[in-house]
Amino acid sequence: MANHKSAIKRHKQSEIKRQSNASAKSALKTLVKRVKMAIETKNLEGAKDALKKAIPAMDKAASKHVIHRNAAARKISRLARQVNSIRVS
């Protein structure tokens, strides 16, 4: 455990940040799951709506360094491609 006053403060800060990041990641996973469920059921409107909610959430998480910006871009791209493939089928 930390002994210095500054180290104790840093530990508290990192714990708060860890909990915040965990919450944000969990929310992202839920949004992505909703998109994937709509894709599996071939529900184009539902998939579009879910994707419209997921994209800003991923961008925000990337801007706050919860996830890497390239990871967010990759996931958005893959989800969008899957949603667009519903139309073709």
DAGI-V197232 format. One record per helix or strand. SS is the DSSP state (H for helix, E for strand). FROM is the first residue (numbers start at 0). TO is the last residue. If there is no record, write none. Layout:
# DAGI-V197232
{{SS;FROM;TO} {SS;FROM;TO}}
This chain:
# DAGI-V197232
{{H;4;39} {H;43;62} {H;68;87}}
